[in-house]
């Protein structure tokens, strides 16, 4: 959506309907075991003369795989696992004082939650681990970059710093 010549807005959603298997109910109930989820994303970009900026928000998920859910060899499957979730914010600004030079800087923050981790099982000769939803990962990063484009030479330089913090 472009409400002004210098402003662009984007948005989207993913709506999903899943049939949930639950050990609490002893399997599937054809009426109550449907779950609806929605993930959203959106952004805004502004360009005014030599300056520009953008801001982006996004959500996502990663469903557990069949081994994590139902394995019966070595790792004990866990059919009650929930999908891992992510939420991310990103921003970038740029400055183009001439056709030949562009400077950019930005940052990103992402949180992954309900991360699936393998928990050790003590004293069970059949299984060493079982997957559980308990981890959280936070990732933050910043960058700065410059690009120079001359008739015979293109040059690009950048610096990027990232930090990650994990629970469990």
BALOBA-1460 file (C-alpha; in Angstrom, 3 decimals):
// residues 168
<rec num="1" residu="x" x="0.000" y="0.000" z="0.000"/>
<rec num="2" residu="x" x="1.473" y="3.396" z="-1.022"/>
<rec num="3" residu="x" x="-0.522" y="6.147" z="0.710"/>
<rec num="4" residu="x" x="2.117" y="8.792" z="-0.150"/>
<rec num="5" residu="x" x="4.737" y="8.797" z="-2.917"/>
<rec num="6" residu="x" x="7.526" y="8.448" z="-0.336"/>
<rec num="7" residu="x" x="5.843" y="5.869" z="1.944"/>
<rec num="8" residu="x" x="5.249" y="2.168" z="1.294"/>
<rec num="9" residu="x" x="3.404" y="-0.063" z="3.794"/>
<rec num="10" residu="x" x="3.233" y="-3.856" z="3.588"/>
<rec num="11" residu="x" x="1.373" y="-6.416" z="5.620"/>
<rec num="12" residu="x" x="0.423" y="-10.024" z="5.616"/>
<rec num="13" residu="x" x="-0.870" y="-12.894" z="7.675"/>
<rec num="14" residu="x" x="-0.699" y="-16.649" z="7.593"/>
<rec num="15" residu="x" x="-3.710" y="-18.356" z="9.144"/>
<rec num="16" residu="x" x="-3.388" y="-22.053" z="9.774"/>
<rec num="17" residu="x" x="-5.763" y="-24.759" z="10.955"/>
<rec num="18" residu="x" x="-4.151" y="-27.844" z="12.524"/>
<rec num="19" residu="x" x="-5.631" y="-31.022" z="13.862"/>
<rec num="20" residu="x" x="-3.868" y="-31.636" z="17.156"/>
<rec num="21" residu="x" x="-2.919" y="-35.053" z="18.496"/>
<rec num="22" residu="x" x="-2.938" y="-35.066" z="22.279"/>
<rec num="23" residu="x" x="-1.955" y="-37.741" z="24.765"/>
<rec num="24" residu="x" x="-4.144" y="-35.973" z="27.328"/>
<rec num="25" residu="x" x="-7.342" y="-36.856" z="25.435"/>
<rec num="26" residu="x" x="-6.106" y="-40.271" z="24.333"/>
<rec num="27" residu="x" x="-5.759" y="-39.372" z="20.673"/>
<rec num="28" residu="x" x="-7.950" y="-37.214" z="18.460"/>
<rec num="29" residu="x" x="-11.395" y="-35.827" z="18.988"/>
<rec num="30" residu="x" x="-12.943" y="-35.034" z="15.585"/>
<rec num="31" residu="x" x="-14.647" y="-31.898" z="16.905"/>
<rec num="32" residu="x" x="-12.430" y="-30.259" z="19.544"/>
<rec num="33" residu="x" x="-8.891" y="-31.051" z="18.357"/>
<rec num="34" residu="x" x="-8.675" y="-28.278" z="15.743"/>
<rec num="35" residu="x" x="-6.393" y="-25.373" z="16.536"/>
<rec num="36" residu="x" x="-6.236" y="-22.091" z="14.636"/>
<rec num="37" residu="x" x="-3.080" y="-19.976" z="14.641"/>
<rec num="38" residu="x" x="-2.091" y="-16.789" z="12.874"/>
<rec num="39" residu="x" x="1.315" y="-15.285" z="12.149"/>
<rec num="40" residu="x" x="1.639" y="-11.671" z="11.058"/>
<rec num="41" residu="x" x="4.199" y="-9.589" z="9.248"/>
<rec num="42" residu="x" x="4.379" y="-5.972" z="8.245"/>
<rec num="43" residu="x" x="6.704" y="-3.238" z="7.233"/>
<rec num="44" residu="x" x="7.106" y="0.396" z="6.358"/>
<rec num="45" residu="x" x="9.637" y="2.018" z="4.024"/>
<rec num="46" residu="x" x="10.269" y="5.745" z="3.656"/>
<rec num="47" residu="x" x="12.404" y="7.491" z="1.041"/>
<rec num="48" residu="x" x="12.896" y="11.262" z="1.157"/>
<rec num="49" residu="x" x="15.621" y="12.628" z="-1.095"/>
<rec num="50" residu="x" x="18.989" y="11.244" z="-0.035"/>
<rec num="51" residu="x" x="17.575" y="9.482" z="3.043"/>
<rec num="52" residu="x" x="15.560" y="6.321" z="3.487"/>
<rec num="53" residu="x" x="14.539" y="3.947" z="6.226"/>
<rec num="54" residu="x" x="12.528" y="0.797" z="6.750"/>
<rec num="55" residu="x" x="11.038" y="-1.064" z="9.675"/>
<rec num="56" residu="x" x="9.923" y="-4.705" z="9.510"/>
<rec num="57" residu="x" x="8.066" y="-6.997" z="11.924"/>
<rec num="58" residu="x" x="7.629" y="-10.720" z="11.287"/>
<rec num="59" residu="x" x="6.374" y="-13.798" z="13.123"/>
<rec num="60" residu="x" x="7.043" y="-17.406" z="12.253"/>
<rec num="61" residu="x" x="6.926" y="-20.957" z="13.500"/>
<rec num="62" residu="x" x="8.613" y="-24.316" z="12.978"/>
<rec num="63" residu="x" x="6.552" y="-27.403" z="13.686"/>
<rec num="64" residu="x" x="8.203" y="-30.398" z="15.370"/>
<rec num="65" residu="x" x="9.211" y="-33.169" z="12.999"/>
<rec num="66" residu="x" x="7.931" y="-36.759" z="13.101"/>
<rec num="67" residu="x" x="11.015" y="-38.053" z="14.943"/>
<rec num="68" residu="x" x="10.555" y="-35.481" z="17.723"/>
<rec num="69" residu="x" x="6.860" y="-36.356" z="17.980"/>
<rec num="70" residu="x" x="6.759" y="-40.129" z="17.634"/>
<rec num="71" residu="x" x="10.253" y="-41.671" z="17.829"/>
<rec num="72" residu="x" x="10.486" y="-44.971" z="19.718"/>
<rec num="73" residu="x" x="14.195" y="-45.732" z="19.247"/>
<rec num="74" residu="x" x="16.860" y="-43.991" z="21.341"/>
<rec num="75" residu="x" x="14.896" y="-40.760" z="21.672"/>
<rec num="76" residu="x" x="11.424" y="-40.992" z="23.192"/>
<rec num="77" residu="x" x="8.988" y="-39.033" z="21.018"/>
<rec num="78" residu="x" x="6.766" y="-36.413" z="22.616"/>
<rec num="79" residu="x" x="3.406" y="-35.972" z="20.803"/>
<rec num="80" residu="x" x="2.559" y="-32.975" z="23.025"/>
<rec num="81" residu="x" x="5.286" y="-30.734" z="21.539"/>
<rec num="82" residu="x" x="4.203" y="-27.317" z="20.342"/>
<rec num="83" residu="x" x="5.712" y="-25.489" z="17.335"/>
<rec num="84" residu="x" x="8.695" y="-23.245" z="17.956"/>
<rec num="85" residu="x" x="7.789" y="-19.541" z="17.556"/>
<rec num="86" residu="x" x="9.790" y="-16.560" z="16.359"/>
<rec num="87" residu="x" x="9.237" y="-12.800" z="16.464"/>
<rec num="88" residu="x" x="11.573" y="-10.406" z="14.728"/>
<rec num="89" residu="x" x="12.006" y="-6.639" z="14.442"/>
<rec num="90" residu="x" x="14.423" y="-5.169" z="11.909"/>
<rec num="91" residu="x" x="15.294" y="-1.639" z="10.912"/>
<rec num="92" residu="x" x="17.603" y="-0.050" z="8.390"/>
<rec num="93" residu="x" x="18.484" y="3.503" z="7.382"/>
<rec num="94" residu="x" x="20.399" y="4.604" z="4.320"/>
<rec num="95" residu="x" x="22.024" y="7.781" z="3.095"/>
<rec num="96" residu="x" x="22.931" y="8.342" z="-0.572"/>
<rec num="97" residu="x" x="24.736" y="11.693" z="-0.903"/>
<rec num="98" residu="x" x="25.663" y="10.955" z="-4.546"/>
<rec num="99" residu="x" x="25.057" y="8.311" z="-7.208"/>
<rec num="100" residu="x" x="28.407" y="6.777" z="-6.368"/>
<rec num="101" residu="x" x="28.098" y="6.415" z="-2.581"/>
<rec num="102" residu="x" x="25.516" y="4.742" z="-0.338"/>
<rec num="103" residu="x" x="25.879" y="4.243" z="3.423"/>
<rec num="104" residu="x" x="23.561" y="1.903" z="5.346"/>
<rec num="105" residu="x" x="23.105" y="1.058" z="9.021"/>
<rec num="106" residu="x" x="20.579" y="-1.112" z="10.785"/>
<rec num="107" residu="x" x="19.740" y="-3.648" z="13.397"/>
<rec num="108" residu="x" x="17.665" y="-6.728" z="14.093"/>
<rec num="109" residu="x" x="16.221" y="-8.404" z="17.173"/>
<rec num="110" residu="x" x="14.743" y="-11.907" z="17.045"/>
<rec num="111" residu="x" x="13.297" y="-14.017" z="19.847"/>
<rec num="112" residu="x" x="12.825" y="-17.743" z="19.352"/>
<rec num="113" residu="x" x="10.582" y="-19.283" z="21.995"/>
<rec num="114" residu="x" x="9.370" y="-22.785" z="22.811"/>
<rec num="115" residu="x" x="12.628" y="-24.062" z="21.327"/>
<rec num="116" residu="x" x="12.646" y="-27.853" z="21.249"/>
<rec num="117" residu="x" x="15.494" y="-29.256" z="23.338"/>
<rec num="118" residu="x" x="16.474" y="-32.836" z="24.145"/>
<rec num="119" residu="x" x="16.058" y="-33.571" z="27.860"/>
<rec num="120" residu="x" x="18.101" y="-36.505" z="29.196"/>
<rec num="121" residu="x" x="16.134" y="-39.421" z="30.632"/>
<rec num="122" residu="x" x="17.901" y="-41.011" z="33.588"/>
<rec num="123" residu="x" x="17.399" y="-44.688" z="34.414"/>
<rec num="124" residu="x" x="15.405" y="-45.717" z="31.318"/>
<rec num="125" residu="x" x="17.290" y="-48.390" z="29.338"/>
<rec num="126" residu="x" x="15.147" y="-47.802" z="26.220"/>
<rec num="127" residu="x" x="15.486" y="-44.035" z="25.836"/>
<rec num="128" residu="x" x="18.323" y="-41.560" z="26.372"/>
<rec num="129" residu="x" x="16.392" y="-38.332" z="25.625"/>
<rec num="130" residu="x" x="12.956" y="-36.862" z="25.078"/>
<rec num="131" residu="x" x="12.282" y="-33.568" z="23.270"/>
<rec num="132" residu="x" x="10.576" y="-30.783" z="25.250"/>
<rec num="133" residu="x" x="9.565" y="-27.162" z="24.616"/>
<rec num="134" residu="x" x="11.598" y="-25.132" z="27.057"/>
<rec num="135" residu="x" x="14.305" y="-23.139" z="25.359"/>
<rec num="136" residu="x" x="14.443" y="-19.475" z="24.418"/>
<rec num="137" residu="x" x="17.009" y="-17.840" z="22.129"/>
<rec num="138" residu="x" x="17.457" y="-14.071" z="21.742"/>
<rec num="139" residu="x" x="19.513" y="-12.795" z="18.815"/>
<rec num="140" residu="x" x="20.440" y="-9.135" z="18.352"/>
<rec num="141" residu="x" x="22.601" y="-7.703" z="15.608"/>
<rec num="142" residu="x" x="23.700" y="-4.361" z="14.165"/>
<rec num="143" residu="x" x="25.511" y="-3.481" z="10.958"/>
<rec num="144" residu="x" x="26.985" y="-0.590" z="9.040"/>
<rec num="145" residu="x" x="27.964" y="-0.756" z="5.363"/>
<rec num="146" residu="x" x="29.186" y="1.522" z="2.594"/>
<rec num="147" residu="x" x="29.139" y="0.989" z="-1.166"/>
<rec num="148" residu="x" x="31.126" y="2.999" z="-3.677"/>
<rec num="149" residu="x" x="30.396" y="2.596" z="-7.399"/>
<rec num="150" residu="x" x="32.830" y="4.260" z="-9.800"/>
<rec num="151" residu="x" x="33.082" y="3.748" z="-13.588"/>
<rec num="152" residu="x" x="35.884" y="1.143" z="-13.316"/>
<rec num="153" residu="x" x="35.608" y="0.017" z="-9.679"/>
<rec num="154" residu="x" x="32.910" y="-1.141" z="-7.287"/>
<rec num="155" residu="x" x="33.859" y="-1.304" z="-3.610"/>
<rec num="156" residu="x" x="31.856" y="-2.493" z="-0.617"/>
<rec num="157" residu="x" x="32.771" y="-2.539" z="3.056"/>
<rec num="158" residu="x" x="30.738" y="-3.611" z="6.060"/>
<rec num="159" residu="x" x="30.876" y="-4.334" z="9.771"/>
<rec num="160" residu="x" x="28.422" y="-6.638" z="11.502"/>
<rec num="161" residu="x" x="28.072" y="-7.494" z="15.183"/>
<rec num="162" residu="x" x="25.710" y="-10.141" z="16.558"/>
<rec num="163" residu="x" x="24.930" y="-11.299" z="20.089"/>
<rec num="164" residu="x" x="23.040" y="-14.457" z="21.038"/>
<rec num="165" residu="x" x="21.655" y="-15.413" z="24.452"/>
<rec num="166" residu="x" x="20.265" y="-18.903" z="25.072"/>
<rec num="167" residu="x" x="18.275" y="-20.292" z="27.973"/>
<rec num="168" residu="x" x="18.674" y="-23.859" z="29.202"/>
